[in-house]
Amino acid sequence: MSSRTPIRVLLIGTSFGGNVHAPGFARNPAFALVGVASGTLENARRVASEHAVAYATDDWKRMLEEVEADLVSIATPADLHYSMARASLERGRHVLCEKPFAMNAAEAHELETLADARGLVNVVNHEFRHYPARETLTRKVREGALGRIEHVTIRDRISGWARNPKRRLTWLTEKKRGGGYLGALGSHHIDQLILWGGPIRRVFCALRTLAAEPAITADDCFTLLVEFASGARGMVDLFGGAHVRGSLMEVSGSTDALTVLDGYRLGRPNESGGYEEVPIPEDLAVTPTPDVPLLAPFSVKVEMLRAAIQDGKQASPDFGDGVEIQKVLDAARLSDRSGAWEAIAD
């Protein structure tokens, strides 16, 4: 595709899609949003109007048939991802898909195979990895600055439905729809585990639903232990009943350890219990977007898509990477049922 030809985008989903995807593409002049679909026509028209898009519908299948486009951006509940991504790939469109990427590894693998066969750009939106502190840590791991990676710890604290009964009930509370924090946030954490620790060999996981609301059937807390192929270990502990939102990520190696203090600050633990701030390389710096925090890292993903579509560069994580993340999710859910360590499927 010529670098002078706008990349035409169809957006499916107007909640996260309207708040982050649409403005993210609008910020990059290489893209043009040409159609918006939502389960509610009013929402589709609202987002379309905000971005001067003529086409809005509550029928995503019709939009794929009626509007010519190059890329489909999918920001819908997880149980819809497979059918939407498959239909988009079959029509020859590049695809950006939200996570959790699919309902299981079999669906994810089908999409990977189809995208590869069609030669289409395919990306799972793990935009959290593009926060400057995380990107800097990833680079240092790859450069060997920490030595041999020995342990990765991720701790997440969320004021979820158990702590805030007025929190809106969405598909995320429904287990059968792929809801739950293991998929919604754990998929991001698994992406980081693999970036920092390498392939995962086996997992042990315990899921929990702390909220007492009968309509909430999905997990809102989990503890995930992983064993990397290297022999290193990792842990993700997410608690959805926190009184204060907070998170911490630490990677320990044989020669150094680094901690993600927040999206924009990376620190090295010191003996006094504090941190020595580690500079962020200029090429990894991102301007924060306080009003919509995820818009900043998503904009990095958008530019990566542009380079992949127009310049033939690699975009990540692709559907193949998404399959590996989904395998870990599948094994984690199996471990919760079996009460045992479960190997990652081949």
C-alpha positions as CSV (number, residue, x, y, z in Angstrom):
1,M,0.0,0.0,0.0
2,S,1.3,3.5,-0.9
3,S,2.3,5.6,2.1
4,R,0.2,8.4,0.6
5,T,-3.1,6.3,0.6
6,P,-5.0,6.5,3.9
7,I,-5.5,3.2,5.7
8,R,-9.3,2.8,5.9
9,V,-10.5,1.5,9.2
10,L,-13.7,-0.1,10.3
11,L,-14.3,-0.1,14.0
12,I,-16.5,-2.7,15.7
13,G,-17.3,-1.8,19.3
14,T,-17.9,1.6,20.8
15,S,-17.2,1.4,24.5
16,F,-13.4,0.9,24.7
17,G,-13.5,1.3,20.9
18,G,-15.0,4.7,21.2
19,N,-12.9,5.9,24.1
20,V,-9.5,4.6,22.8
21,H,-9.5,3.0,19.4
22,A,-11.3,5.8,17.5
23,P,-9.3,8.7,18.9
24,G,-6.1,6.6,18.6
25,F,-6.6,6.2,14.8
26,A,-7.8,9.9,14.6
27,R,-4.5,11.0,16.0
28,N,-2.5,9.3,13.3
29,P,-2.9,11.0,9.8
30,A,-2.1,7.7,8.0
31,F,-5.6,6.4,9.0
32,A,-9.1,7.2,8.1
33,L,-12.1,5.8,10.1
34,V,-14.7,4.9,7.5
35,G,-17.3,2.9,9.4
36,V,-18.5,2.2,13.0
37,A,-20.6,-0.7,14.2
38,S,-22.0,-1.3,17.7
39,G,-24.6,-3.5,19.3
40,T,-26.6,-0.3,19.8
41,L,-27.2,1.9,16.8
42,E,-27.3,5.0,19.0
43,N,-23.7,4.3,20.2
44,A,-22.5,3.7,16.6
45,R,-24.0,7.0,15.5
46,R,-22.5,8.8,18.4
47,V,-18.9,7.6,17.8
48,A,-19.3,8.1,14.1
49,S,-20.5,11.7,14.6
50,E,-17.6,12.5,17.0
51,H,-15.1,11.5,14.2
52,A,-17.1,12.7,11.1
53,V,-17.7,9.2,9.8
54,A,-20.6,8.8,7.5
55,Y,-21.3,5.1,8.1
56,A,-22.8,3.8,11.4
57,T,-24.7,0.6,12.0
58,D,-25.7,-2.0,14.5
59,D,-25.0,-4.8,12.0
60,W,-21.2,-5.4,11.8
61,K,-21.6,-8.1,9.1
62,R,-23.4,-5.7,6.8
63,M,-20.7,-3.1,7.4
64,L,-18.0,-5.6,6.3
65,E,-20.0,-6.2,3.1
66,E,-20.9,-2.6,2.3
67,V,-17.9,-0.5,3.3
68,E,-14.5,-0.9,1.6
69,A,-11.7,-0.9,4.1
70,D,-8.1,-2.1,4.7
71,L,-8.2,-2.7,8.5
72,V,-10.8,-3.9,10.9
73,S,-10.4,-2.9,14.6
74,I,-12.3,-5.2,16.9
75,A,-13.1,-3.9,20.4
76,T,-16.1,-6.1,21.5
77,P,-16.7,-8.7,24.2
78,A,-14.4,-11.7,23.9
79,D,-17.0,-14.2,22.8
80,L,-17.5,-12.2,19.6
81,H,-13.8,-11.9,18.6
82,Y,-13.5,-15.2,16.7
83,S,-16.4,-14.7,14.4
84,M,-15.6,-11.0,13.7
85,A,-11.9,-11.6,13.1
86,R,-12.6,-14.6,10.9
87,A,-15.1,-12.7,8.8
88,S,-12.7,-9.8,8.4
89,L,-9.8,-12.0,7.4
90,E,-11.9,-13.8,4.9
91,R,-12.7,-10.5,3.2
92,G,-9.0,-9.7,3.0
93,R,-8.8,-7.1,5.8
94,H,-6.0,-6.7,8.2
95,V,-7.1,-7.1,11.8
96,L,-6.4,-5.5,15.2
97,C,-8.2,-7.5,17.9
98,E,-8.7,-6.7,21.5
99,K,-7.9,-9.3,24.2
100,P,-8.7,-11.8,25.4
101,F,-7.9,-12.8,21.8
102,A,-10.3,-15.7,21.7
103,M,-12.3,-18.1,23.9
104,N,-9.7,-20.8,23.6
105,A,-6.4,-21.8,21.9
106,A,-8.2,-23.7,19.1
107,E,-10.1,-20.6,18.0
108,A,-6.9,-18.5,18.3
109,H,-4.9,-21.0,16.2
110,E,-7.6,-21.0,13.5
111,L,-7.3,-17.2,13.2
112,E,-3.5,-17.3,13.2
113,T,-3.6,-19.9,10.4
114,L,-6.1,-18.0,8.3
115,A,-4.2,-14.6,8.7
116,D,-0.9,-16.2,7.7
117,A,-2.5,-17.9,4.7
118,R,-4.0,-14.6,3.5
119,G,-0.8,-12.7,4.2
120,L,-2.6,-10.1,6.3
121,V,-1.3,-8.0,9.2
122,N,-2.7,-9.4,12.4
123,V,-2.2,-7.9,15.9
124,V,-3.6,-8.5,19.4
125,N,-4.0,-5.2,21.2
126,H,-1.7,-5.7,24.2
127,E,-1.0,-2.0,24.3
128,F,0.2,-2.1,28.0
129,R,3.5,-3.4,26.8
130,H,4.1,0.0,25.1
131,Y,4.2,2.0,28.4
132,P,7.7,3.4,28.4
133,A,8.8,1.8,31.7
134,R,7.7,-1.7,30.5
135,E,9.3,-1.2,27.1
136,T,12.6,-0.1,28.7
137,L,12.6,-3.1,31.0
138,T,11.9,-5.4,28.0
139,R,14.8,-3.9,26.1
140,K,17.1,-4.4,29.1
141,V,16.1,-8.0,29.4
142,R,16.8,-8.6,25.7
143,E,20.2,-6.9,26.0
144,G,21.1,-9.1,28.9
145,A,21.4,-6.2,31.3
146,L,19.8,-8.2,34.2
147,G,21.8,-11.4,33.5
148,R,20.0,-14.7,33.6
149,I,16.3,-14.0,34.4
150,E,15.4,-15.9,37.6
151,H,12.0,-14.5,38.8
152,V,9.2,-12.2,37.6
153,T,6.6,-10.9,40.0
154,I,3.4,-9.0,39.1
155,R,1.0,-7.7,41.8
156,D,-2.2,-6.1,40.8
157,R,-4.8,-4.5,43.0
158,I,-8.3,-3.6,41.6
159,S,-11.3,-2.0,43.3
160,G,-13.6,-4.4,41.6
161,W,-17.3,-5.4,42.0
162,A,-16.7,-6.7,45.5
163,R,-15.4,-3.3,46.7
164,N,-17.6,-1.1,44.5
165,P,-21.2,-2.5,44.3
166,K,-22.1,0.4,41.9
167,R,-19.5,-0.7,39.4
168,R,-21.3,-1.5,36.1
169,L,-22.0,-5.1,35.4
170,T,-20.9,-5.9,31.8
171,W,-19.9,-9.0,29.9
172,L,-16.7,-9.0,32.0
173,T,-18.7,-10.4,34.9
174,E,-20.0,-13.4,32.7
175,K,-17.8,-16.5,32.7
176,K,-19.6,-18.0,29.6
177,R,-18.7,-14.9,27.6
178,G,-15.0,-15.0,28.4
179,G,-15.3,-12.5,31.2
180,G,-13.2,-12.3,34.3
181,Y,-10.0,-10.6,35.3
182,L,-7.8,-13.6,34.3
183,G,-8.7,-12.9,30.7
184,A,-9.2,-9.2,30.8
185,L,-6.0,-8.3,32.8
186,G,-4.3,-11.6,33.2
187,S,-3.8,-11.8,29.4
188,H,-1.8,-8.5,29.6
189,H,0.2,-9.9,32.5
190,I,0.9,-13.2,30.6
191,D,2.1,-11.1,27.6
192,Q,4.6,-9.4,30.0
193,L,5.7,-12.6,31.6
194,I,6.6,-14.1,28.2
195,L,8.4,-10.9,27.1
196,W,10.5,-10.9,30.2
197,G,10.8,-14.6,31.1
198,G,10.5,-16.4,27.8
199,P,8.2,-19.4,26.9
200,I,6.1,-20.8,29.8
201,R,6.3,-24.5,30.4
202,R,3.6,-25.1,33.0
203,V,1.3,-23.2,35.4
204,F,-0.6,-23.4,38.6
205,C,-3.7,-21.2,39.0
206,A,-6.4,-20.5,41.6
207,L,-9.4,-18.4,40.5
208,R,-11.8,-16.7,42.9
209,T,-15.0,-14.7,42.7
210,L,-15.0,-12.4,45.7
211,A,-18.1,-10.3,44.7
212,A,-21.3,-11.7,46.2
213,E,-23.6,-10.6,43.4
214,P,-25.3,-13.7,41.9
215,A,-25.0,-12.3,38.4
216,I,-21.2,-12.2,38.7
217,T,-20.0,-15.6,37.5
218,A,-16.5,-14.8,36.4
219,D,-13.4,-14.5,38.5
220,D,-12.4,-11.2,40.1
221,C,-9.3,-12.5,41.8
222,F,-6.6,-14.9,40.8
223,T,-3.1,-16.1,41.7
224,L,-1.1,-17.6,38.8
225,L,2.3,-19.3,39.2
226,V,4.3,-20.1,36.1
227,E,7.5,-22.1,35.4
228,F,9.4,-20.8,32.4
229,A,11.1,-23.1,30.0
230,S,14.4,-21.6,31.3
231,G,13.6,-22.9,34.8
232,A,12.8,-19.4,36.1
233,R,9.6,-18.8,38.0
234,G,7.0,-16.1,37.9
235,M,3.9,-15.0,39.7
236,V,0.8,-12.9,39.1
237,D,-1.4,-12.0,42.0
238,L,-4.5,-10.0,41.3
239,F,-6.9,-9.0,44.0
240,G,-10.2,-7.5,42.9
241,G,-11.3,-6.3,46.4
242,A,-8.7,-3.7,46.9
243,H,-9.4,-0.4,48.7
244,V,-6.8,1.4,46.6
245,R,-5.8,0.8,43.0
246,G,-2.1,-0.2,42.6
247,S,0.3,-2.4,40.9
248,L,3.9,-3.5,40.9
249,M,6.1,-5.4,38.4
250,E,9.6,-6.7,39.2
251,V,12.0,-8.7,37.2
252,S,15.0,-10.2,39.0
253,G,18.1,-11.5,37.2
254,S,21.4,-12.9,38.2
255,T,23.1,-9.5,38.0
256,D,20.4,-6.9,38.5
257,A,16.7,-6.3,39.3
258,L,14.3,-3.7,37.9
259,T,10.9,-2.6,39.0
260,V,8.1,-0.9,37.0
261,L,6.9,1.8,39.4
262,D,4.2,3.0,37.0
263,G,3.8,3.3,33.2
264,Y,6.4,6.0,32.9
265,R,8.9,5.3,35.7
266,L,11.4,2.4,36.0
267,G,13.4,1.8,39.2
268,R,16.2,-0.2,40.6
269,P,15.6,-1.4,44.2
270,N,18.2,-0.1,46.7
271,E,19.1,-1.3,50.2
272,S,17.2,1.5,51.9
273,G,13.9,0.2,50.6
274,G,13.5,2.8,47.9
275,Y,14.4,2.9,44.2
276,E,17.0,4.5,42.0
277,E,15.2,5.8,38.9
278,V,16.3,4.3,35.6
279,P,16.2,6.7,32.6
280,I,13.8,5.9,29.8
281,P,15.5,5.9,26.4
282,E,14.4,8.8,24.2
283,D,13.1,6.5,21.4
284,L,10.8,4.8,23.9
285,A,9.4,7.9,25.5
286,V,5.6,8.5,25.1
287,T,3.7,11.6,26.0
288,P,1.1,10.8,28.6
289,T,-2.6,11.3,27.9
290,P,-4.1,11.9,31.4
291,D,-7.7,12.2,30.4
292,V,-7.6,8.8,28.6
293,P,-4.5,7.0,30.0
294,L,-4.5,4.1,27.6
295,L,-4.6,6.4,24.5
296,A,-0.8,7.0,24.8
297,P,0.3,3.4,24.6
298,F,-2.4,2.6,22.1
299,S,-1.0,5.3,19.8
300,V,2.2,3.4,19.7
301,K,0.3,0.3,18.6
302,V,-1.4,2.4,15.9
303,E,1.9,3.6,14.5
304,M,3.2,0.0,14.6
305,L,0.1,-1.0,12.5
306,R,0.9,1.8,10.0
307,A,4.5,0.6,9.6
308,A,3.3,-3.0,9.1
309,I,0.6,-2.2,6.5
310,Q,2.5,0.5,4.6
311,D,6.1,-0.5,5.0
312,G,5.9,-4.3,5.5
313,K,7.5,-4.1,9.0
314,Q,6.7,-6.6,11.8
315,A,3.9,-5.8,14.2
316,S,3.5,-7.5,17.6
317,P,2.1,-9.3,19.3
318,D,0.7,-11.0,16.3
319,F,-1.9,-13.8,16.3
320,G,0.9,-16.4,16.7
321,D,1.9,-14.6,19.9
322,G,-1.8,-14.5,20.9
323,V,-2.0,-18.3,20.6
324,E,0.8,-18.7,23.1
325,I,-0.9,-16.4,25.5
326,Q,-4.2,-18.2,25.0
327,K,-2.5,-21.5,25.7
328,V,-1.4,-20.2,29.1
329,L,-5.0,-18.9,29.8
330,D,-6.4,-22.3,28.9
331,A,-3.9,-24.1,31.1
332,A,-4.6,-21.7,34.0
333,R,-8.3,-22.4,33.9
334,L,-7.6,-26.2,33.7
335,S,-5.3,-25.9,36.7
336,D,-8.0,-24.1,38.7
337,R,-10.3,-27.1,38.0
338,S,-7.7,-29.8,38.6
339,G,-5.9,-28.2,41.6
340,A,-2.6,-29.2,40.0
341,W,0.2,-27.8,37.9
342,E,-0.7,-28.1,34.2
343,A,1.6,-28.2,31.2
344,I,1.2,-25.8,28.3
345,A,-0.2,-27.7,25.4
346,D,2.0,-28.1,22.2
